[in-house]
Amino acid sequence: WIDNIWPTHLKAIGDYPRVQYYCLTSTAGCYTDFHVDFGGTSVWYHILSGSKVFLLVPPSKGNLQVYEDWLCSQNQSEVFYPDLPKVKGVYRVVLNRGQTLVIPTGYIHAVYTPEDSVVIGGNFLHGLGVEGQLDVHCLETRTRVPAKFRFPHFVGMMHYAGADYLKRIMKNEVCEAELNGIDQLADALQTWAVQPGGDADRVGSVAHTARECLQQCDCDDVTKMVNLMKKEKQQWCEKQKERSGRNLKLSLKLSLDTGDVTKSAASKGVISLQKPKLSINLTKNKTLHSSEKEQFNDNVNGYGNNDTAINNDVEDDLDTPSDFKIVLPPNPSMSIPSATNNAASLN
């Protein structure tokens, strides 16, 4: 987001979160206790010399709750976090010279330095971890982490991200994975909403950033913007579901086996499976026009079985990639190219 969402005019004057690149030198025996990087940022480490040992704990709700309780306990320094009985899953990773590690959003981790080391790395926010990033931000607020140890301009960055995603959703320039945290982001923006005035004219203030983002989205207030974000996301998801049934890549794989029909998704009614004996795989890559469906049905029916066909309502029924395997005994009159391993692909 720092490179793709933060305003270029602010970055040009040096006003941006300076957390992307750093060099870390450590002497043998150094240890950093369990922590979550500020703002739930993801982290990359590259070892120039020496080595590092990481202990990583996944950021499940249970693990984060135990972590927060541990942070606030009076005897924190006397307790080794992974020894707490409710901590689930601890992974040990050894990183040597020339190797790189990326720690995902929210992972609780500790670092030990067995030998003198030089490391380069950095932190970054991104659209694939919005919910986790917001969760860590709230955790930091509850545990009263000082501002100097938190991600700089975090709230402002979230405003710019909200405006950017709203525009990209409307242009259909987002992927599904990026939308997982949009509702949480919209709710956070509503929580942070401030009334115009005060320091709204001061560049860098939350009020100024919010006003700037509202102007970009042509919205009168934050409530309108967040409602529009949720509405556009819902419409995008509905369109994708509708499109998923039409954009199909049809590949045919014939099997010379004589087993029973596998009805992996027959209940959806995508294929009539009364007496079919043809192996079919459907995925969402190629647009299957009505004429192609008719041609396919003619080819299948020409094999001598009128019970196998692609339904006319396939686009309404198929909302996820599915595999259908229908087994067919060999037909002496059918020419099968390259019958290696008792199977062939038909294009």
C-alpha positions in Angstrom: 0.0 0.0 0.0 2.9 2.4 0.7 3.9 2.2 -3.0 0.5 1.7 -4.6 -2.0 3.6 -2.4 -0.2 6.3 -0.4 -0.4 9.6 -2.3 2.6 10.3 -4.5 2.6 14.0 -3.7 3.1 13.2 0.0 5.7 10.6 -0.7 7.6 13.1 -2.9 8.1 15.4 0.1 9.1 12.6 2.4 5.8 12.3 4.2 5.0 8.6 4.3 5.5 5.5 6.5 9.2 4.8 6.4 9.1 1.1 7.3 9.7 -0.7 4.1 13.5 -1.1 4.2 15.9 -1.4 7.1 19.2 -3.0 8.0 19.5 -4.9 11.3 22.8 -5.9 12.9 22.7 -8.4 15.7 25.4 -10.0 17.9 25.4 -13.6 18.8 23.0 -14.4 21.7 20.5 -11.6 20.9 16.9 -12.5 21.6 13.6 -10.6 20.8 10.7 -11.9 22.8 7.3 -12.8 21.3 5.6 -9.9 19.6 3.4 -9.0 16.6 4.8 -6.4 14.2 3.1 -3.1 14.3 -0.2 -2.6 12.6 -0.3 -6.3 11.7 2.2 -5.7 9.0 3.7 -8.5 7.0 7.5 -8.7 7.3 10.3 -9.8 5.0 13.8 -10.8 6.3 16.8 -11.6 4.2 20.0 -12.8 5.8 23.2 -11.2 4.4 25.4 -13.0 6.9 25.0 -15.1 10.0 21.7 -16.8 10.8 18.4 -16.4 12.7 16.0 -18.8 14.5 12.3 -17.9 14.4 9.5 -19.3 16.6 6.2 -18.6 14.9 2.6 -18.9 16.2 -0.4 -18.5 13.9 -2.7 -15.5 14.6 -5.8 -17.5 15.4 -8.4 -15.7 17.7 -7.5 -18.0 20.5 -3.7 -17.5 20.2 -4.2 -13.7 19.9 -6.3 -13.6 23.0 -3.7 -15.6 25.0 -1.1 -13.2 23.6 -3.0 -10.2 24.8 -3.6 -11.7 28.3 0.1 -12.5 28.4 1.1 -9.0 27.4 -1.0 -7.5 30.2 0.0 -10.0 32.9 2.2 -8.8 35.8 4.6 -11.8 35.5 5.0 -11.6 31.7 8.8 -11.7 31.9 8.7 -14.9 33.9 6.4 -16.8 31.4 7.5 -18.2 28.1 4.5 -17.5 25.8 4.5 -20.9 24.0 4.4 -22.7 27.4 0.9 -21.4 28.1 -1.5 -24.3 27.7 -4.0 -22.6 25.3 -1.3 -21.7 22.7 -1.9 -23.8 19.6 0.8 -24.4 17.1 4.4 -23.3 17.4 6.7 -23.5 14.4 10.5 -23.2 14.4 12.2 -21.8 11.3 16.0 -21.5 10.9 17.1 -18.9 8.4 20.7 -19.0 7.1 22.8 -16.7 4.9 21.2 -16.0 1.5 17.7 -17.1 2.6 14.6 -15.0 2.9 11.5 -15.3 5.1 8.2 -13.6 4.8 6.1 -13.5 7.9 2.4 -13.1 7.2 -0.1 -10.7 8.8 -0.4 -11.0 12.5 1.9 -13.9 13.2 3.2 -13.9 16.8 6.9 -14.5 16.7 10.2 -14.4 18.6 13.7 -14.2 17.1 17.0 -15.7 18.4 20.4 -14.8 16.9 22.9 -17.8 17.3 25.8 -15.9 15.6 26.6 -12.3 14.6 24.2 -11.4 11.8 23.4 -8.7 9.3 19.8 -8.7 8.0 17.9 -6.5 5.6 14.1 -6.4 5.7 11.0 -4.4 6.0 7.3 -4.1 6.9 4.3 -3.6 4.6 0.5 -3.4 4.7 -1.5 -5.0 1.9 -5.0 -5.9 0.8 -4.8 -9.6 1.5 -4.6 -9.1 5.3 -7.0 -6.2 6.0 -9.0 -7.9 8.8 -5.8 -9.1 10.6 -4.2 -5.7 10.3 -7.2 -4.0 11.9 -7.4 -6.7 14.6 -3.7 -6.0 15.6 -4.3 -2.2 15.5 -7.2 -2.7 18.0 -5.0 -5.0 20.1 -2.3 -2.3 20.2 -4.9 0.3 21.3 -6.3 -1.9 24.1 -2.8 -2.7 25.4 -1.7 0.9 25.2 1.2 0.5 22.9 3.0 3.9 22.7 2.6 5.8 19.4 6.3 5.6 18.6 6.1 1.8 18.5 3.0 1.7 16.1 2.7 1.8 12.4 3.0 5.5 11.3 -0.1 7.0 9.7 -2.0 3.8 10.1 -5.5 5.4 10.2 -4.6 7.6 7.3 -3.4 4.7 5.3 -6.7 2.9 5.9 -8.6 5.9 4.6 -6.6 5.9 1.4 -7.0 2.1 1.1 -10.8 2.5 1.5 -11.0 5.1 -1.3 -8.7 3.1 -3.5 -10.7 -0.1 -3.2 -14.0 1.7 -3.7 -12.8 3.0 -7.1 -11.2 -0.3 -8.1 -14.3 -2.3 -7.2 -16.4 0.0 -9.4 -13.9 -0.5 -12.2 -13.8 -4.3 -11.6 -10.0 -4.1 -10.9 -9.9 -6.2 -7.7 -9.6 -9.9 -7.0 -11.9 -11.8 -4.7 -9.2 -12.3 -2.0 -8.8 -8.5 -1.6 -12.5 -8.1 -0.7 -12.4 -10.4 2.3 -11.7 -7.5 4.7 -13.7 -4.7 3.0 -16.6 -4.8 5.4 -14.3 -4.6 8.4 -12.4 -1.8 6.7 -15.7 0.1 6.1 -16.7 -0.4 9.7 -13.4 0.9 10.9 -13.6 4.0 8.7 -17.1 4.7 10.2 -15.6 4.4 13.7 -12.8 6.8 12.9 -15.2 9.3 11.3 -14.7 12.9 12.5 -16.7 15.9 11.9 -15.3 18.6 9.4 -13.5 21.4 11.1 -10.8 21.5 13.7 -7.6 20.3 12.1 -9.2 19.4 8.8 -7.0 21.9 7.0 -3.8 20.4 8.5 -2.2 18.1 6.0 -1.6 14.7 7.6 -4.4 14.9 10.1 -7.1 12.2 10.1 -9.8 14.8 9.3 -7.8 16.2 6.4 -7.1 12.7 5.0 -10.8 11.7 5.4 -11.9 14.8 3.5 -9.4 14.1 0.8 -10.7 10.6 0.4 -14.3 11.7 0.3 -13.5 14.1 -2.5 -11.8 11.3 -4.5 -14.9 9.1 -4.1 -17.4 12.0 -4.7 -19.1 11.4 -1.4 -20.5 13.9 1.0 -19.6 12.1 4.2 -17.9 9.0 5.6 -21.3 7.2 6.1 -22.1 7.5 2.4 -18.6 6.2 1.5 -18.7 3.1 3.7 -22.2 2.2 2.6 -21.1 2.6 -1.0 -18.1 0.3 -0.3 -20.3 -2.4 1.1 -22.9 -2.0 -1.7 -20.3 -2.2 -4.4 -18.7 -5.2 -2.9 -22.0 -7.0 -2.7 -22.8 -6.2 -6.3 -19.3 -7.3 -7.4 -19.7 -10.7 -5.6 -23.1 -11.2 -7.2 -21.8 -10.5 -10.6 -18.9 -12.9 -10.0 -21.2 -15.6 -9.0 -23.3 -15.0 -12.1 -20.2 -14.9 -14.3 -18.8 -18.1 -12.8 -21.5 -20.2 -14.5 -20.9 -18.7 -17.9 -17.1 -18.6 -17.9 -16.3 -22.3 -18.2 -13.4 -24.1 -19.6 -14.6 -27.4 -20.8 -12.1 -30.2 -21.1 -13.0 -33.7 -21.8 -11.1 -36.6 -20.4 -12.1 -40.1 -21.5 -11.4 -43.0 -19.3 -11.5 -46.6 -20.5 -12.4 -47.8 -17.0 -15.8 -49.4 -16.3 -16.4 -48.2 -12.8 -19.4 -46.4 -11.3 -20.5 -42.8 -11.8 -18.9 -40.4 -9.4 -21.5 -37.8 -8.5 -19.1 -35.2 -7.0 -21.5 -32.3 -7.7 -24.4 -33.8 -9.5 -26.8 -32.5 -6.9 -26.3 -29.0 -8.4 -27.9 -30.1 -11.6 -25.1 -29.0 -13.8 -24.9 -32.2 -15.7 -27.7 -34.8 -16.1 -26.3 -38.0 -14.6 -29.0 -40.5 -15.3 -27.0 -42.9 -17.5 -23.9 -40.8 -18.4 -20.6 -42.5 -19.0 -18.2 -39.8 -20.0 -15.5 -38.2 -17.9 -16.0 -34.4 -17.7 -14.0 -31.7 -16.0 -15.4 -28.2 -15.7 -13.4 -25.1 -14.5 -14.0 -21.4 -14.8 -11.7 -20.3 -17.6 -13.4 -20.5 -21.0 -16.7 -18.9 -22.1 -19.0 -21.7 -23.2 -21.5 -20.2 -25.6 -24.9 -21.7 -26.2 -23.9 -22.9 -29.7 -20.9 -24.7 -28.1 -23.2 -26.4 -25.5 -25.5 -27.6 -28.3 -22.5 -28.9 -30.2 -21.2 -30.7 -27.1 -24.6 -32.2 -26.5 -24.8 -33.4 -30.1 -21.4 -35.1 -29.8 -22.3 -36.8 -26.5 -25.7 -37.9 -27.8 -24.1 -39.1 -31.0 -22.2 -41.6 -28.9 -25.5 -43.4 -28.3 -26.6 -42.1 -25.0 -29.3 -39.4 -24.9 -29.2 -38.9 -21.2 -26.0 -36.9 -20.9 -26.3 -33.2 -21.7 -25.2 -29.8 -20.4 -28.3 -28.2 -18.8 -29.4 -24.8 -20.2 -29.2 -23.4 -16.6 -25.6 -24.4 -16.0 -24.6 -20.8 -15.5 -27.0 -20.4 -12.6 -26.0 -23.6 -10.9 -22.2 -23.7 -11.0 -20.7 -21.2 -8.6 -17.4 -23.0 -7.8 -15.0 -25.0 -10.0 -16.2 -28.6 -9.9 -15.0 -31.9 -11.3 -17.3 -34.5 -12.7 -16.1 -37.9 -13.5 -18.4 -40.2 -15.4 -16.9 -43.5 -16.5 -17.5 -44.9 -19.9 -16.7 -48.4 -21.3 -14.7 -48.4 -24.5 -16.5 -47.8 -27.8 -14.8 -49.6 -30.7 -16.1 -47.0 -33.1 -14.6 -44.0 -31.2 -11.1 -43.0 -32.1 -9.1 -42.0 -29.1 -5.8 -40.2 -29.6 -2.8 -41.0 -27.4 -4.4 -43.5 -25.1 -1.4 -43.4 -22.8 -2.1 -44.6 -19.3 -5.6 -45.6 -20.3 -6.7 -42.0 -20.8 -6.8 -39.2 -23.4 -7.5 -35.6 -23.7 -10.1 -34.4 -26.2 -9.8 -30.8 -27.4 
